[in-house]
């Protein structure tokens, strides 16, 4: 059980370390190409959610994040025992929520820096916490589909 919290702590540490490195080694809006026309390190700040939604509404993000953290910890305690994939998924979601929450509390903005271009589309700049959240949600969706498929299969027998 504790391994899931350890996973979250490692990801939170990686998230905060990478953000600290960006803040202390790059100018705001500076961009460094890693793979031309595809991947850049770009120093960016966000006071909202994904794509800048609800910019400046910190009180809302504090409240929502605290609720999310409590719910994720509850589900981690309940369901991680039954499925290691659900445990990993929830630990990724927990890490992502806490990583961005720390930014909002400490910096009053979220540090983003992974800038991806897919063909001509400049995907919104994101960070390790955002990636952790997205992968965690995808794993939850997959685990749910697999579980539903198993339930349907066992009802047929």
Secondary structure, DSSP 4 states (H G I P E B T S, - for coil): -HHHHHHHHHHHHHHHHHHHHHHHHS-TT-EEEEETTTEEEEEEEESSSGGGTTTT-HHHHHHHHHHHHHHHHHHHHHHTTT-HHHHHHHHHHHHHHHHHHHHHHHTSSEEEEEEEEETTEEPPPB-HHHHHHHHHHHHHHHHHHHHHHHHHHHHH-
